[in-house]
């Protein structure tokens, strides 16, 4: 997804659709809302920041388990999501 910001912005609807599709695939892999694999692991250390960053993007369709995981991890870590700044 790295590239020219203006070009990426011009293609944002397609990129958002791709992200939403990827999140639907991720939804099937989430074991528990408090840990992606059922217990906290390095996977959570990598996944939660990525999902948190995606809260900056308006229009993403968040599947239920992914949204529950994202929200639960934000609560556990006491790190706010960025939804209020979404574009």
N, C-alpha and C positions, 0 to 999 in steps of 0.2 A: 504494500500500500504506500510505500515511499514514492515520492515523485513530485511533480509540479502541483502546488496547492490549487491554483486556479483550474487546472485541467481535472484534478480529482474532484473538485467542487462541482464542475460542470457535469461530471459523471456520477454524482453522489447517489442518485436513485438506484442505479445499477449496483454500486458498491454496497449500499445499505441492504439491498436484496440479497447480495452474496453473504454479507455478514449475518443477516437473519437466517439464511439457509444453514450456515455453519453453526449457529446457535441452536437450531433445531436438531442437528446431529449431536451436538454436545449434550443437549437435554437428555438424550437416551443413556449417556454415560455417567451422569451424576448419581452417585449412590445415596448420599444424604445431604440435606441442606447445610449441615455444619462442617462437612468435609467431602470433597469431590469423590474420594475413594473410600469413604466410610470412616476414616480417621485422618486427622491432620497430617499433612505430608508436604514435601517440597513441591508437589503438584499444586497445592493450594497457594503456596508462595508465588508461583508463576501465574496461575490462572486468575486469582482475584484482582491483581493490578490491571491485567488486560481487560477484564470485564468492567472494572471501575472506569478505566479510560474510555471505554465504549459508551458509558453513560453521558459523555459529552456530545454524542451524536443523536440528534432527534430523529424519530421515525423508525428506529430499530424495533422489530417485533421480538419481544423477550418471551421465550417459552416459560411455562410455569416453573419448572424445576430450576432452570438457569436463573430466573428472577429471584426465586426463593433462596438459592445458594448465594447469589450476589448480595442480597439484602441481609442475610444471616451473617455472612462474612464481614460486611460493613459493621454490623452490630458487634460481633465478636472482637473485631480489631479496633473498634471505636474510630473508624476512618469514614468520613462522610463521602457519599457518592457525589458525582458532579452534575447530576440531572438538572439542577437549577440553572446551569450555565450552558445547557445543550443548544446546539445550533442545528 
